[in-house]
C-alpha cells in the first residue's frame, strides 16, 4: 500500500518550500509556548534595543487587533444578514482591505527583520518576531500589478457573494416552487422517500453552479490567477497552499495523489457492492445515493437527536472531556433563515492572547450553523455542525501566545491545523458509546443498540464515499486554476466540475462541486485540502487516545491533552509537528485507510462493547449537574438574542430557554 510513503513525503515537504514562499522553519522552535511570566520579563532592565522591540510588538498587536475586529464584525453582519445600517458589502470590502494593507506593509517586514537581529534567537521576543515575519511575508506583494489584481479580486468576490446571498434557492415540488437553503435541499436529498422530490432538490443545488458562473466567478478565477502569477507562483492554488501550509501545490498533491490512488480500489469495490445491495445502477444517481445509503436509518435516528437539546448535549460532552473556553464570549446563530450565509463557520472578532503585562485576553467567538428543526435528519447534522464549530471555538479560545496574530485563522495558520481538532470532536457523534449517552429522545428514551447497528451496516461499507467526496474539491480547484485563461468560461467550469466528480467519485456527486461555498470566498478557496489532511490526523489522533486511554467519549484527559499539544501553540508550530508531538508518529493516512478496510462484523463487535459499557455507566450518571465551560454564551437568531447565560444565570438555564423557543417556533401543526 503506497499510503505508507506519505510519512516520508510529509516530513520532506516541511523543508522544501518554494523560493517565493516566506516560510521560515526557524519560527518553529520546539514547544515554543511563551508563558505570561516569561513574556512579562521584557519590562525588566530593558536596553534601548529592548524598548524598540517591545514598542514595535505592542504597536503591531494593538493595531492588528483593531483592524481585525472591524473586519470580523462586518464579516458577521453581512454573512448573517443583520439589519444594522453599519453592515454592508462595501464596508466589508473596505475593512478587509485595511486589514490586509496593514499586513502587507513592507516597512513592517523590514523592521521585523531588523529587530530580529537584536534579540536572542531563543527569546520570547524572537518567537513573536519570527511569527510576524512569516505573517507579513504572506501578505506583502512585491508587485504593483499583483496588488492591483488583489483589489480587483476582492471587489468581484464581494459582488458575487452579495448576489449569492440574495439568490432564491429551492425546488419545484408537485408543481409548486418551495424555497429552501442549500442545507435544506441537501437534507431532502438525503432523507426524502420520494425520488421525484430528491431529484428536484438535487437540481436545485445544481442551479447554484449556473448562478455563480454567470455572476462573476469566471472573472474571479482569472483575476486570482493573474495575481498569483504576478507574484511568481504557479497559480492561485499554489499561492494559497504555500502561504497556509509552508509547502507548495506540487508537494501537496503528491500527498493527495497517494491517498487517492490508495483508496481508488476501495471506491470501485464499494460502488459495485452498493449497486448489488441497494437495487441496481439507479441507486448511484446523485439524488439517490445518500438516501439509499442511510436515508431510512437517518429517519429512524431522527427522534433521538432533537435539535433543541443540541446545545445542552454539546456542553455536557465537552465538559466531560475537561474542555474549557478560558473566559470566552460566544454568539451562536444556529437556525437557518433566508439571506443567511449557506455554510457553518466559526470566526473570532477578538482573538485570545497574552497581553504585554501578562494578563489574559479571552476570545470572542461568532459561530453559525443552518438547522431547520422541522426537517428530518436536521437534529443529527445540526448537532454534528455544533460539535465541529464548537471545536474550532475551543481551539482558538485556548491559544496562549503573546500576540493576537498567533490566534487568527488566516495565513500563515495552517488550514489542516485549523480543521484538525474540530473534525476530531465532531467525529464523536458517530460513535456508539457517544450515542449511548447523548442520543436521547424528547421522551427520555436512549437510542437502542439495534438502530445503532443498522446505521453501522448501512454506512461502514461506504465510508470511502465521504473520503472521495472530500478529495474531489481540491482536485477540482487544482484543475480549475490550471486552466489556460482563454479556456475559462462558464461552460468549461461546469464541464470540469462534472468531469472531476466522475473521475474522483465515480459519478455525479450528491453535492455538486459548484454548490460548495468554499470555492467563492478568498478565505476558504483552495482550502478543502485542509479537511483531507485534517481527517488523516483525526483518525491518527483517535487511534492515539484509544491506545493510551482505551476510550474517547467523556474521556477527561482529552481536553488537557488537546490544549497542551494542539491548542496552546497557535500557529507558532507547523501542523505536522503538532500531530507528531501528540501522537508520537509522523502523519500518515494509515489509520484512516485501516478503518475503511474494516469489515462490518468487526465494527459491530467493537461498537457493541462500547455501547453496552457506556449504557451501564449511564445508569449511575449524574446528568443533572451544572455545566461549566468557563464561557458566556449568547444564542442568537440574526438580530434577536434568544438566550444569554449572563441573563439566565447558568449554561443549563440558557439551554432551557433555547429549548422552549425552538419547541414553540417549530411546533407541529395538526
N, C-alpha and C positions, 0 to 999 in steps of 0.2 A: 504493500500500500504506500503510495507516494506521499500520503499525509505526513509521514514522519519527517520528510525533508523540510517541512515548514519551520522546524526548530532552528535548523542551520540558517535558513534564509532570513528569518526574522532577526536572529542575532546579528547577522551580517549587515542587514539594511540599516541598522542603527548608526553605522559608521560610514554610510555611503550616500550622504545627501548630495544632491547636485550642487554645482558651484554657485548657482544662482540662489540657493537657499541660505537663509540667515541662521540655520540650525547650528547650535553650538553644544556639543556634548559636555563642555566644561560647566554648563549650568547645572548639570545633574550630578551633584555630589551625593554620595550615598547617605540616606537618612538625613537630608538637609532640612530638617524641621527646625524652625527658629523659635525658641520659647520667648515668652514676654520678658522674662528676666534678662535673657541674653541680649535681646534687642534693645532693652532699656539702657544697657550699659553704654550705649553710644553717647549718652548725655554726660558721661563722666570723663573728666580730664581730656576734653576734646582739643585737638590741634586745629589750626585754621583749615587744613585739608578735611579733617573730620566734620567740621561745621559745614563746609561746602557740600560734602556728601549727604549729610543729614538734611540740609535745606533743600537740596535737589530732590531727594527721595520724597520728603514731606510735601513739597510743592506738586510734584508729579502725582502723588497719591490723591491729594485734595482735588486737583483739577480734573483728574480722570474720574474720580468718584462723582463729581458734579455733572460732568458731561454724560457719563454712563447712565446716571439716574434720569436725566432729561430724555434721553433716547428711549430707555426702557419704559418710561411712563407713556410715551407716545406709542410704542410698540403694543403695550397692553390696551390702551384706549382705542386704537384703530382696529386691532385684531378682535377685541371683544365688542366692537361696535357701540362703545359708550356714547352717551348723548352730549357730553360736555363740549362746549364750543372750543375748548383748548385742544381737542384732538382732531387731527386732520392728516391726510396723506402728505400734504405739503410740509407740515411740521415734523412728521416722521422722517421725511427725506432730509430736511434741514438738520435735525438733531443728529441723525446718523452721520451726515457729512461733517458736522462739527466734531463729533467724537472721533471719526476716522482721520480728520485733518490733524487733530491733536496727536494721535498715534503715529501719523505719517510725517511728523516734524523732524526733518533731518538734523536740525541743530540739537534736538534732544538725544538722538542716537550718538552724535559726535560727543556731546557732554557726558553721556553714559560711559562711553569707551575711555574718555579722558579720566574720569573718576575711578574707573576700574583699575587704572594703573597705580592709584594712590592707596588702595586698601589691600590687606592680606587676602589671598585667594580663598582661604577657608573661613573668612569672617561672615557675620550675618549680613553686613552691608554688601559684600560681594555677591552673596546669594541673590539679593534683591536686584542689584545692578545687572547681573547676568540675565535674570528673567526680563528686565526692562530692555536689555539689548536685543534679546530674541523677539520680544513683542514688537518693538519699534521696527525691527527688520521685516516683520510680516506685513507691515502696512506701508512702509516707505516705498514709493515708486520712483525709481531713478530715471524717470522718463516723463516729460510733459505730455507726450502723446498718450501714455498709459493712464495718467491722471485724468485726462480728458475723457477717455473711454470709460473709466471707472464712474465718473459723474454721470455720463450718458446712460450707463447700465443701471445705476441707481434710480434714475428718473423713469426709465422704461419699466423697471421692476415695480416701482411704486404704482404706476398707472395700471399695470397688469394685475397686481394684487388687489387694487381698489376695484377694478372691474370684476375680478374673480369673486370677491366678497359679496358683490351685488347680483351675481348670477343666480337665477331662479332654477334650482335643480329639482328633479322629481321624475315621476314615471306615469305613463298613461295606463291606468288600470280600469278595466271594464268600461272603456270609452271616456273616462274622466281623468284629467291630469291631477295627480296627487303630489303636492310639493313635499320634498324630503331633502335633508342634507346628504352629503356623500356618505356619512356614517350611517344614516338611516337606510340609504339604498343598499349599502354593503350588508347591513344586518338582515334585510329582507332576502337578499341573495343567499344568505347562509341558512335561513330558517323557514321561509315561507313554503308551505306544502304545494302551492300551485305553481307549476312550471312556467305558465304564462306570466305570472306576477314576477317570478325570479328573472325571467328573460327581459321583461320590461325594465326592471330595476338595473340590471346589468347594462342595458342600452342607455339608461340614464347616466350611469357612470362613464360610459364610453364617450358621451357627448362633451365631457369636460375636455377631452383631447381636442375636439373640434374647436371649442371655445378658446382655449389658451393659444393654440397655433394661429388663430385668426385675430388675436388681440395682443400681439406684441412679443410672444415667446420666440418666434423665428428671429426677429431682430435682436432680442436679448441674447440669444445664443451666439450670434455673430459678434456682437459688441463685447461680450465677455471674453471670447476667444481673441479678439484684437488686443484687448487689454493685456491678457496673459502673454501673448506672443511678443508684444512690445517690451515686456519685462524679461524676455529670454526663456520663457517656459515653453514646453511642447504645446500646451493648450491650457484651457481653463481648468480642466480636471487636474492636470499636473501642478498647476499653481495652487489649487485648493489643498490637495493632499500633502504637498511639500510643506506648506505653512502649518498645517494642522498636525501632521504626524512626524515630520522631520525626514521623511524619505519620499521619493517621487512616485509617479504613476506607474512606471515600469516595474519597480520593486513591489509595489502594492499588488499589481495584477499577476506577478509571479506567485504571490501568496494565494490570491483568489483562484488562479488557474489550478493550483494544486488541489484546493478544496473542490472546485468544480469538476475536475477530472476524477477525483476520488469518490464523488457521490453520484456521478452520472449513471453508473451501472445500478445503483440502488434506486434511482429515479425510474429507470426503464423497467426494472422489476416491479416497482410499486405501481406503475401505471397499468401494466399487464394484469396484476392481481386485482386492481381496482375495477377494471372492466369485467373481469370474470366474476368477481364477488358482488358487484353492485348492479349488474344487469345490462351490460353492453356498452358500446362506444359512446352513446349519447350521454352517459353519466359523466364523461370528461368534458362536456361542453362547459364553458366558463360560468354559466349561470346554474349549472347542476353540480359541479364538483364539490363545492363546500357543503351543499345540502346533503348529498349522498354520503359524504364522509362522516358528518356528525350532526346533521340537521335535526334528526329525531332525538338524539341524545341531548342536544342543546335545549330543545323544547322541554324535555323531561327534567333537565337540571334547573331550568329557569326558576321554579318556586324556591329553590334553596339558595338563590342569590338575589334576594330583594334589594334593589338598588338603594332604598332609603336607609339600609343598615350598613352600607359600604364604608362610610366614614368611620363608624364605630369599629367595624371589623379590621380595617386598616390600622387604626390606632391600637387596638388590642394586640394585633400581630407584631407591629413594630415595637411596642412597649415590652412585649415578652422577649424580644431579641435584644433588649437594652439599647435601643436606638434613641438618641437624644438630638434635639434640634438647637440646643445651646442658646435659648432665649430668642429664637427667630419669631418673626411675624409672617403669617401666610394668608394670602387670599386664594380661595378655591372657587373657581367658576366651573361647575360640574355639569350643568344641564345644557342640552342642545337648544338652539334657537336660531331664528332667521338672522342672517347677517354676521353670525359669529364665525370666526376662522375655523376651517374644517379639519383641524388636526389638534390632538392634545399636545401641550408643550409646557415647559417649566422655565421661567426666566427670573432674574434677580435684579430688581432695581437698586437694591442695596446689597453689595457683596459682603460676606463675612471676612474679617481680617483683624490682625493685632495692630492696634494703633501705636504711634511712637512712644507714648507714655506707658505702654504695656497693657492698657485696658483693652477689653474685648468689644468689637463692633459686631453685633448679631446681624444675620441676614434678614432681608425682607424678600419674600418669595411670592411670585404670581404663577399659579398653575391652573390648567384648564383641561377638562375632558368634554365629551359630547354625548352625554347619556340621555336616552329617551326612556324613562322608566316604564312606559306603557308598551314598549316593544319587547317581544320575546327575545331572550338572549342578551338584552342590554345590561342586565344586572351583572352578569359574568364579565362581559367586555368592559363595562364601566368600572368594576372593581379592579380588574387587571390593569386598566389605564391608571387608576388611582394609585395602586401599588407602584407602578412604574414611575409616574411623575413625583410621587412622594419619595421614591428612592433618589431621584435627582435632587430633590429639595434637601434630603438628609445629607447627601454628599456635600453639596455646596454650603450647607449650614455649618459644616464641621471642618472646613479648610482653615487651618490655623497658621497663617503666614503673615509677614509684615507688610503686605500691600494688597489692595483690592484687585490688582492685576493678576495675582496668583489664583483668584477665585472668580474669574469671569469665563464664560463658556465659549468665547470665540478664540481664534488662533492667538497664541500658539497652544491652546488647550486641545489635546488630542480628542478627536471625535470618539474613538473607541473607548478612551478613558471616561469620557462623559457618559457614555451609554452603558458601560460595564455593570456598575452597581445597580442601576435602575432595572436593567434586564434580569440581573440575578434575583432581585427582590420580587419582581412580578412573576418570575418562574415558579415561585412557591405556590401560587394559586392553583396550579395544576397538579400538585402533589396530593396523594391520597390522605396522608396524615393531616395536611393543612385543611383539606375539605372536611375531614372527620371532626374538626373542631369549629371551623368558621363557616362552612356551608350549611346554614340553618334557615329553615323556612320562617315565615311570619308567625306560624303556629308553634314554633319551637322544635320542629322535627329536624333531625340531622339527616343529611344525605345518606341513603343506605349504601352499603358496600356493593350490592348488585348493580346499582346505577353507576357507581364509580368504575366498576369492572367493565360495564358496557362502553363507557367512554374510552377506556384503555383499548378495548377490542376495536373500537371504531377509528381510533386515531394513531395508535402506535405504528401500524404498518405504513402509514402515510405521512409521518413526520418530516420525511425528506421533502414533501411538497413545500413546506414552510421555508426550509433552507433554500430551496431553489428559487422560491419567490423573493427571498431576501437578496439573493445573488443577482437576480435579474435587473434590479435598479442600478447598481454600479456598472454592470455591463452595458446597459442602455446608455447611461450618461457618458461612459468612456467612448462608445461608438458615436454618440451624438456630437461630442466636441472634437472628434477626429475627422468629421466630415469636412470636405472642402467647402469653403464659404459659399461658392456659387451653387452648391448642391443642397444647401439648407433651405428647404421650403416647407410649407405646412404639410404637403402630401408626403414628402420624403421623411419627415419626422414621424408621421403617423405610421408609415410603412416600416420604418426602422423599429418602432416600438413593437409592432406585431411580429417582426422577424425575431427580435430578441426574446419575446415571450415564447415563441415556438422553439428557438434554439436552447434556451436555458430551462424553461418549464415544461417543454414537450408539447405545448399548445397554448391557445389564448388563455390569459390569466383571469381568474375571478376578480382581481383588482387590476384594471387596465393601468399600464405603466404611466400613461399621461394623466391619470387621476391622482397620482401620488403627489401630495402638495409640496414635498421637499424640493422637487426639481425647480420650482419657481423662485423661491426666496434665496437671496445671496447667502444667508447664514446656513441654510440647510441643503443647498445644492451641492452636488458631488460630496455628499455626506454619508450616504447609505452604506458605503463600505465599512463605516464605523460600527454599524449594527452587526455586520458579519464578524469582524474581529472581536467585537464585544461578546457575541454569542459563543465564540470559541472560548473566551475567558470565563463566561458564565458556567459552562459545563466543567471547565477545569477547576473553577472555584467551588462549585458544588461538590465535585469529587474530593477536593481537599478537605472541606468541612465534614463530609461523610466519613472519610477515613480517619480524621482526627477526633471527631466528637460522636460519630455514629448517627446523627440526625440533623435536620435543618429546622423544621417547624418549632417555633418557640425556643430555639437554642439561644440562651443568654450570652454565649460567647461570640455570637456573630456580630452584634453591634460594636463591641470594643475592638474586635479584630479588623472589621472594615474601617473603623475610624482611624486606627493606628496605621494600617498598611495602605489603604486606598484613599482615604478622605483627607486626612490632615495635610499631606504634602502639596495638594493642589497641583498646578502644572509645573512644579519645581522638579519633577522627575518624569521620565518617559513612561508611557503606558506599559511597555514590555517589561521594564524593570519592576514596576509596581506589581504586576502579576507574578513575576518570579519571586519577588520578595515575600509575598504572602504564601504562594503555593509551593515554593521551593523548586520549581521547574520552569524552564522556558515555555512560552506559549506555543501550543500545538493544537491541531484540531482533533487529536486522538480521542479525547473523552467524548466529544460530540459525535464522531463517527461511530464509536463503540456503542453509544446509546441507540443510534439509528439501526444498528445491526442486531440489537436485542430482539428476541422472539417475543410474541405476545404472552406466551406462557411464562417466560422468565420475568417479565414486567409484572404480570398479575401476581405471581408468587411474592415478589419483593414488596409490592404496594399493599397487598393484603395484610402482611405482617405489620407494616407501618400504620395502616388504618386501624387494625384491632388494638394495637398498643396505644394509640392516641385516644381511641374511644374509652379504653379502660382508665386512662389517665384523666379524662374529662369528667368521669363520674365524681371525682373529688375536686374538680376545678372551682376556684373562687372567681367566677367570671364577672361578679358584680363589683369588684373593686375599682376604684377610680384609676383613670389613665393619666399619666404624666409624661408628656413628650417634651416638656420644657419649651413650650411654644404657644403663642397666641394665634388662634385660628379664626378667620372670618370666612364664612361660606356665603358667597355672593351669587347673584344671577344678573349679570350686566351691571346696571346702576344700583340695583337693590341689594341690601345686606339682609340675608335670610337668618343668619345666626352668628354670634360672636362670643367666643369663650370669655372675653373680658366682661361682657354684659350678662351672660348666662351663669357665670361663676365657675364653670368647670368644663372640661372636654366632653364628658358624657351628657351634661345638661345641654350643651350646644348641639350634640348629636340628636338628642330627643326633639329639639325644636326643628332641626332639619328633617328628621324622620316624619314629624307631623305635617310639615309643609308639603313634602313630596306626596304623602298619602292623600292629603286633601286636594292638591292640584291635579293629581293623576288618578283620582278615584274612578273606578269603572262605573259607567252609567248603565243602568238597566234598560 
